[in-house]
Structures are given as structure tokens and as C-alpha cells.
Amino acid sequence: MKYGLVLVAVLFVALLGGCGPTGGGFAEAETAKGSSRPAVESGDLTLGDAAITTEDGNTLTVSSYESPLSPAGSSKPRPGFEFSAIEVEGCSSPSSGRDLMAVGSAAFVLLMPDGDRVLPATNAEETGVREPILQTMDPFPGQCEGGFVVFQTLQGERPEFIVFEEQFKSEDEAPPIRWMVPDE
């Protein structure tokens, strides 16, 4: 089995329209989550756009960016920082035979206006600020999974882009996918 995310044709999602939750943590890959926008192959995306990530037609969507988040329980951000989160959803094509989807939170970074890259929170106290936590998505063919990825960002600062980078592929094999974050 080949795990990987490689940008490919728009045909699959244009036919199925993306994917969205229907309960139980899984969804049929039929309609885009709150959107009728087609998936795209390349270029900068906006929040809610689905990117096609494999030849089989798997899609990845970053649907929202939230900041600041109220700390839950005993979690507190570092002084001068606040919690932020992105909501991510991955949908595996019904014909996803050779290009299975496996996506974890470490594949996402926030690209700040000054070029700094903010990595996701890693300890359980921080990641639990927004639930459900994205651990590893590996949806069955024709299904979707998703969750939230939590970051600590400087207070009042917003990223310019949310970037997905395939961790075990070169940039030539799987170029980064970027979603533009609106000013507010």
C-alpha cells in the first residue's frame, strides 16, 4: 500500500462535491462541508476549499481558523501567547485503492506574515483546548475524518497561511498546500 498525498485531477471532487460529516466520526464522500466549491489542484486556497491530494481523488480541507481560544481546564498558553486552532477534514476517495490517506497534526504549520513558521502544540494539555483533536486521519475508502489542530500564537497575531506539507515526501513529489487566512 502506498501512503501519500500528491496533487491530482479535479474530476473526482467535481463529481462528488467533496465530503462532510454525517455523524459517528465518518462521512460519505458526497457533499462539501458547508460549501459547494470544487476541489482544486494547486495555488493558494481559501479556508473551506478542498485540495485534491492523490491520484485517486482524496481531498483535504482546512475549513476554519479560530483565535484566540479560551483555555480549557488547567491549560494555559505561554505568557504573551494565545491558543489558536484550525479545523481539518480529510476524505478518502471510494476508489482509494493504492493511495490511502494518512494525515497527522504534525503535517500542518502556520506561516506568519514575517515568515516564521508555528508548529502545532504537542502535549495533551494544549491539544485538548479544542476537541475533537486531530491525531491521525486514515479514513476508509469513501469516508471522511477530521478534527482540530491547536497552536500557540503570539497574542493578536494572525497567520498569513495554513500550510500542509507531506512529511515523508520531497517537495517535488508533494508540493505544500496553502490556505490563505483572512484578516478577520
PLY file of the C-alpha trace (Angstrom):
ply
format ascii 1.0
element vertex 184
property float x
property float y
property float z
element edge 183
property int vertex1
property int vertex2
end_header
0.00 0.00 0.00
1.25 3.41 -0.86
0.60 6.22 1.59
0.89 9.62 0.11
-0.64 12.88 -0.83
0.06 14.11 -4.33
-1.92 16.80 -6.13
-4.07 15.42 -9.00
-7.10 15.99 -11.24
-10.24 17.80 -10.15
-12.60 15.31 -11.79
-13.37 13.17 -8.73
-14.42 16.00 -6.43
-16.27 17.80 -9.21
-18.39 14.66 -9.50
-18.78 14.04 -5.77
-18.53 17.62 -4.48
-16.15 16.96 -1.56
-17.20 15.49 1.77
-18.71 16.39 5.11
-19.62 14.91 8.45
-22.75 12.83 8.83
-22.13 11.61 12.35
-20.17 8.88 14.07
-16.83 10.39 13.07
-17.20 9.27 9.45
-18.97 10.70 6.44
-19.83 9.59 2.97
-17.73 11.42 0.39
-20.59 13.16 -1.38
-21.02 16.83 -0.42
-18.56 19.52 0.60
-18.78 20.57 4.21
-20.98 23.67 4.11
-19.71 24.58 0.65
-20.32 23.79 -2.98
-16.85 24.92 -4.06
-14.98 22.35 -6.17
-11.62 21.00 -5.08
-8.54 22.47 -6.70
-5.18 21.13 -7.77
-2.78 23.94 -6.93
-2.38 27.56 -5.99
-3.33 29.26 -2.77
-6.66 28.16 -1.37
-9.06 29.95 0.93
-10.48 28.41 4.09
-13.15 25.90 3.15
-11.54 24.94 -0.17
-10.81 21.25 -0.67
-7.46 20.30 -2.20
-7.13 17.08 -4.17
-4.15 15.26 -2.70
-3.79 11.94 -4.56
-4.25 10.45 -8.00
-7.23 8.53 -6.59
-9.00 11.79 -5.65
-8.51 12.04 -1.87
-9.22 15.55 -0.58
-8.01 17.68 2.32
-9.88 20.74 3.60
-8.96 23.34 6.21
-12.35 24.80 6.99
-11.63 27.30 9.75
-9.08 29.21 11.81
-10.07 30.26 15.34
-8.14 32.57 17.64
-7.99 33.30 20.49
-9.40 30.20 22.14
-10.33 30.08 25.81
-8.09 27.67 27.68
-9.82 24.51 28.88
-9.27 23.20 32.38
-5.74 23.83 33.58
-4.26 24.55 30.14
-2.68 27.93 29.80
-0.67 29.32 26.90
2.84 30.64 27.47
3.00 34.29 28.60
2.34 36.60 25.62
0.73 33.79 23.61
-2.80 32.56 22.95
-4.27 29.30 21.75
-5.38 29.10 18.10
-6.86 26.16 16.19
-7.59 25.01 12.67
-10.34 22.57 11.70
-9.20 19.94 9.19
-11.09 17.26 7.27
-9.70 14.54 5.02
-11.82 12.44 2.68
-10.66 9.26 1.06
-11.91 8.51 -2.43
-14.20 5.49 -2.84
-11.60 4.20 -5.31
-8.73 4.87 -2.92
-7.05 1.53 -3.51
-3.41 2.44 -3.84
-3.23 5.98 -2.41
-4.51 5.65 1.13
-4.78 8.78 3.25
-2.83 9.11 6.50
-2.59 12.67 7.87
-1.46 13.79 11.32
-1.39 17.17 13.01
2.40 17.49 12.60
1.90 17.96 8.83
0.34 21.41 9.43
2.14 24.68 10.22
1.06 28.31 10.43
3.05 30.66 8.21
3.16 34.06 9.87
3.44 37.40 7.97
7.12 37.74 9.00
7.94 34.28 7.58
8.05 32.49 10.94
6.55 29.00 10.99
4.47 27.98 14.03
4.34 24.26 14.74
1.30 22.58 16.34
1.03 22.04 20.08
2.13 18.57 21.10
1.30 17.95 24.74
-2.13 16.66 25.72
-2.89 19.66 27.91
-2.51 22.05 24.95
-4.04 19.90 22.21
-7.19 19.33 24.27
-8.09 23.03 24.12
-10.33 22.34 21.08
-11.98 18.97 20.50
-12.06 16.61 18.73
-8.28 16.58 18.46
-6.81 15.60 15.11
-4.45 12.75 15.82
-4.10 10.71 12.65
-6.74 10.66 9.94
-6.81 7.44 7.97
-10.36 7.23 6.65
-11.65 4.12 4.90
-12.31 4.48 1.16
-15.35 6.72 0.61
-15.23 8.09 4.18
-14.07 11.32 5.87
-12.39 12.07 9.19
-11.33 15.29 10.81
-10.51 17.24 13.90
-8.75 20.30 15.27
-5.05 21.15 15.36
-4.06 23.55 18.17
-1.22 26.08 18.05
0.20 28.73 20.38
0.47 32.04 18.55
1.63 35.46 19.71
-1.30 37.41 21.17
-3.15 39.36 18.48
-1.08 37.94 15.60
-2.73 36.02 12.74
-1.03 33.70 10.28
-0.94 34.56 6.61
-1.28 30.91 5.55
-2.02 27.46 6.93
0.38 25.07 5.23
0.13 21.29 4.79
3.40 19.54 3.99
3.68 15.83 3.34
6.28 14.73 5.86
7.74 11.74 4.05
7.75 13.14 0.51
10.02 15.63 -1.21
8.58 18.97 -2.30
8.85 17.71 -5.91
6.71 14.64 -5.10
4.17 16.51 -2.98
4.34 20.32 -3.05
2.99 22.12 0.03
-0.69 23.07 0.05
-1.55 26.53 1.44
-4.83 28.01 2.66
-4.94 31.81 2.97
-6.17 33.07 6.35
-8.41 36.15 6.11
-7.55 39.21 8.21
-10.61 38.71 10.44
0 1
1 2
2 3
3 4
4 5
5 6
6 7
7 8
8 9
9 10
10 11
11 12
12 13
13 14
14 15
15 16
16 17
17 18
18 19
19 20
20 21
21 22
22 23
23 24
24 25
25 26
26 27
27 28
28 29
29 30
30 31
31 32
32 33
33 34
34 35
35 36
36 37
37 38
38 39
39 40
40 41
41 42
42 43
43 44
44 45
45 46
46 47
47 48
48 49
49 50
50 51
51 52
52 53
53 54
54 55
55 56
56 57
57 58
58 59
59 60
60 61
61 62
62 63
63 64
64 65
65 66
66 67
67 68
68 69
69 70
70 71
71 72
72 73
73 74
74 75
75 76
76 77
77 78
78 79
79 80
80 81
81 82
82 83
83 84
84 85
85 86
86 87
87 88
88 89
89 90
90 91
91 92
92 93
93 94
94 95
95 96
96 97
97 98
98 99
99 100
100 101
101 102
102 103
103 104
104 105
105 106
106 107
107 108
108 109
109 110
110 111
111 112
112 113
113 114
114 115
115 116
116 117
117 118
118 119
119 120
120 121
121 122
122 123
123 124
124 125
125 126
126 127
127 128
128 129
129 130
130 131
131 132
132 133
133 134
134 135
135 136
136 137
137 138
138 139
139 140
140 141
141 142
142 143
143 144
144 145
145 146
146 147
147 148
148 149
149 150
150 151
151 152
152 153
153 154
154 155
155 156
156 157
157 158
158 159
159 160
160 161
161 162
162 163
163 164
164 165
165 166
166 167
167 168
168 169
169 170
170 171
171 172
172 173
173 174
174 175
175 176
176 177
177 178
178 179
179 180
180 181
181 182
182 183
